[in-house]
């Protein structure tokens, strides 16, 4: 029964895939070449190009400079496969979680930071400081109960 159901699922998968390819090729035959169609840039696409891209990192806070409103974070860059450090500044638009101001961020805290980079300046959009978990209180030890006595062995019947 399971083999029959599995075979039907596999056949159905290939049938749907073939149907989709047929529809796609017939749709492509009815369209004009892409080079013949001129597409004007929309305001939304030009605005996206001018806005700096948001970058997200997670790392350990190495230094905090409250007077400059900046922090240095050491993080792991997966693209280059190495540890890196970055200086990030905060401004009035920076949203913070688990820290009211930059003064509440301490060296050694771990943070998830979303920032933008423009004109050589990395500006934080949001900083989420990881809360330190409190050490669990020592659990009281349960009193040891005596092991239950084994029942007497039953005589074997022959």
The 8 nearest C-alpha neighbors of each residue, nearest first, counted from 0:
[[1, 3, 2, 4, 5, 6, 7, 8],
 [2, 0, 4, 3, 5, 6, 7, 8],
 [3, 1, 5, 0, 4, 6, 7, 8],
 [2, 4, 0, 6, 1, 5, 7, 8],
 [3, 5, 7, 1, 6, 2, 8, 0],
 [6, 4, 2, 8, 7, 3, 1, 9],
 [5, 7, 3, 9, 4, 8, 2, 10],
 [8, 6, 4, 10, 5, 9, 11, 3],
 [9, 7, 11, 5, 6, 10, 12, 4],
 [10, 8, 12, 6, 11, 7, 5, 13],
 [11, 9, 7, 13, 12, 8, 14, 6],
 [10, 12, 14, 8, 9, 13, 7, 15],
 [11, 13, 9, 15, 10, 14, 8, 16],
 [14, 12, 16, 10, 15, 11, 17, 9],
 [13, 15, 11, 17, 16, 12, 10, 18],
 [16, 14, 18, 12, 17, 13, 11, 19],
 [15, 17, 13, 19, 14, 18, 12, 20],
 [18, 16, 20, 14, 15, 19, 13, 21],
 [17, 19, 15, 21, 16, 20, 14, 22],
 [20, 18, 22, 16, 21, 17, 23, 15],
 [19, 21, 23, 17, 22, 18, 24, 16],
 [22, 20, 18, 24, 19, 23, 25, 17],
 [23, 21, 19, 25, 20, 24, 26, 18],
 [22, 24, 20, 26, 21, 25, 19, 27],
 [23, 25, 27, 21, 26, 22, 20, 28],
 [26, 24, 28, 22, 27, 23, 21, 29],
 [27, 25, 23, 29, 24, 28, 22, 30],
 [26, 28, 24, 25, 29, 30, 23, 31],
 [29, 27, 25, 26, 30, 24, 31, 23],
 [30, 28, 26, 27, 25, 31, 24, 32],
 [31, 29, 27, 28, 32, 26, 33, 25],
 [30, 32, 33, 35, 29, 36, 28, 27],
 [33, 31, 34, 35, 30, 36, 27, 28],
 [32, 34, 35, 36, 31, 37, 30, 38],
 [33, 35, 32, 36, 37, 31, 38, 30],
 [36, 34, 33, 32, 37, 31, 38, 30],
 [37, 35, 33, 34, 38, 32, 31, 39],
 [38, 36, 39, 35, 34, 33, 40, 32],
 [39, 37, 36, 40, 41, 33, 35, 34],
 [38, 40, 41, 37, 42, 36, 44, 45],
 [41, 39, 38, 44, 42, 45, 43, 37],
 [40, 42, 43, 44, 39, 45, 38, 46],
 [41, 43, 45, 44, 46, 40, 47, 39],
 [42, 44, 46, 41, 45, 47, 40, 48],
 [45, 43, 47, 46, 41, 42, 40, 48],
 [44, 46, 42, 48, 47, 43, 49, 41],
 [47, 45, 43, 49, 48, 44, 42, 50],
 [48, 46, 44, 50, 45, 49, 43, 51],
 [47, 49, 45, 46, 50, 44, 51, 52],
 [48, 50, 46, 47, 51, 45, 44, 52],
 [51, 49, 47, 48, 46, 52, 45, 53],
 [52, 50, 115, 49, 117, 116, 53, 48],
 [51, 53, 115, 54, 50, 116, 114, 47],
 [52, 54, 115, 114, 113, 51, 55, 116],
 [55, 53, 114, 113, 115, 52, 56, 116],
 [54, 56, 113, 112, 114, 53, 57, 111],
 [57, 55, 112, 111, 58, 113, 54, 74],
 [58, 56, 111, 110, 74, 112, 55, 109],
 [57, 59, 74, 73, 109, 110, 72, 56],
 [58, 60, 109, 73, 72, 108, 107, 61],
 [59, 61, 72, 106, 107, 108, 62, 71],
 [60, 62, 106, 71, 72, 59, 107, 73],
 [63, 61, 71, 106, 70, 60, 64, 72],
 [62, 64, 70, 65, 69, 71, 106, 105],
 [63, 65, 69, 67, 66, 68, 70, 62],
 [64, 66, 68, 67, 102, 101, 63, 69],
 [67, 65, 68, 64, 69, 63, 102, 101],
 [68, 66, 65, 69, 64, 88, 89, 70],
 [69, 67, 65, 89, 66, 88, 64, 101],
 [68, 70, 88, 64, 87, 67, 89, 63],
 [71, 69, 63, 87, 62, 86, 64, 72],
 [70, 72, 86, 62, 61, 85, 60, 87],
 [73, 71, 60, 84, 85, 59, 61, 58],
 [72, 74, 84, 59, 58, 83, 60, 61],
 [73, 75, 58, 83, 82, 57, 84, 72],
 [74, 76, 82, 81, 83, 77, 73, 80],
 [77, 75, 81, 78, 80, 79, 82, 74],
 [76, 78, 80, 79, 75, 81, 82, 74],
 [79, 77, 76, 80, 81, 75, 82, 83],
 [78, 80, 77, 81, 76, 82, 75, 83],
 [81, 79, 77, 78, 76, 75, 82, 83],
 [82, 80, 76, 79, 75, 83, 77, 78],
 [81, 83, 75, 74, 76, 73, 84, 80],
 [84, 82, 74, 73, 75, 81, 76, 85],
 [85, 83, 73, 72, 74, 71, 86, 82],
 [84, 86, 72, 71, 87, 73, 83, 74],
 [87, 85, 71, 70, 72, 69, 88, 121],
 [86, 88, 121, 70, 69, 122, 123, 71],
 [89, 87, 69, 122, 68, 123, 121, 70],
 [90, 88, 123, 68, 122, 93, 69, 87],
 [89, 91, 92, 93, 88, 122, 68, 123],
 [90, 92, 93, 89, 94, 124, 123, 68],
 [93, 91, 90, 94, 124, 89, 123, 125],
 [94, 92, 124, 125, 90, 91, 123, 89],
 [95, 93, 125, 124, 92, 126, 96, 123],
 [96, 94, 126, 125, 127, 98, 93, 99],
 [95, 97, 127, 98, 128, 126, 94, 99],
 [98, 96, 128, 127, 95, 130, 99, 129],
 [99, 97, 103, 96, 100, 95, 104, 128],
 [98, 100, 103, 95, 97, 101, 96, 102],
 [101, 99, 102, 103, 98, 95, 104, 65],
 [100, 102, 103, 104, 65, 68, 98, 99],
 [101, 103, 100, 104, 65, 105, 99, 63],
 [104, 102, 98, 101, 100, 105, 99, 97],
 [105, 103, 101, 102, 98, 108, 106, 63],
 [106, 104, 108, 107, 103, 63, 60, 102],
 [105, 107, 60, 61, 62, 108, 63, 104],
 [106, 108, 60, 59, 105, 61, 109, 62],
 [109, 107, 60, 106, 105, 59, 110, 128],
 [108, 110, 59, 129, 58, 60, 128, 107],
 [111, 109, 128, 127, 129, 57, 58, 112],
 [110, 112, 57, 127, 56, 126, 128, 58],
 [113, 111, 126, 56, 55, 125, 110, 57],
 [112, 114, 55, 125, 54, 124, 123, 53],
 [115, 113, 123, 124, 122, 54, 53, 112],
 [116, 114, 53, 122, 121, 52, 51, 54],
 [115, 117, 121, 120, 122, 119, 51, 114],
 [118, 116, 120, 119, 51, 115, 121, 122],
 [117, 119, 120, 116, 121, 51, 115, 122],
 [118, 120, 117, 116, 121, 122, 115, 86],
 [119, 121, 117, 118, 116, 122, 87, 88],
 [122, 120, 116, 87, 115, 88, 114, 123],
 [123, 121, 88, 114, 115, 87, 89, 120],
 [124, 122, 114, 89, 125, 93, 113, 88],
 [123, 125, 93, 114, 113, 94, 122, 92],
 [126, 124, 94, 93, 113, 123, 95, 112],
 [125, 127, 112, 95, 111, 128, 94, 96],
 [128, 126, 96, 111, 110, 95, 129, 112],
 [127, 129, 110, 97, 109, 96, 130, 126],
 [130, 128, 109, 110, 127, 131, 108, 97],
 [131, 129, 132, 128, 97, 109, 108, 127],
 [132, 130, 133, 129, 108, 109, 128, 134],
 [133, 131, 130, 134, 135, 129, 136, 108],
 [132, 134, 135, 131, 136, 130, 137, 129],
 [133, 135, 132, 136, 137, 131, 138, 130],
 [136, 134, 133, 137, 138, 132, 139, 131],
 [135, 137, 138, 134, 133, 139, 132, 140],
 [138, 136, 135, 139, 134, 140, 133, 141],
 [137, 139, 136, 140, 135, 141, 134, 142],
 [140, 138, 141, 137, 136, 142, 135, 143],
 [139, 141, 138, 142, 143, 137, 144, 136],
 [142, 140, 143, 139, 144, 138, 137, 145],
 [143, 141, 144, 140, 139, 145, 138, 146],
 [142, 144, 141, 145, 140, 146, 147, 139],
 [143, 145, 142, 146, 147, 141, 148, 140],
 [146, 144, 147, 143, 148, 142, 149, 141],
 [145, 147, 144, 148, 149, 143, 150, 142],
 [148, 146, 145, 149, 144, 150, 143, 151],
 [147, 149, 146, 150, 145, 151, 144, 152],
 [148, 150, 147, 151, 152, 146, 153, 145],
 [151, 149, 152, 148, 153, 147, 154, 146],
 [150, 152, 153, 149, 148, 154, 147, 155],
 [153, 151, 150, 154, 149, 155, 148, 156],
 [152, 154, 155, 151, 150, 156, 149, 157],
 [155, 153, 152, 156, 151, 157, 150, 149],
 [156, 154, 153, 157, 152, 151, 150, 149],
 [157, 155, 154, 153, 152, 151, 150, 149],
 [156, 155, 154, 153, 152, 151, 150, 149]]
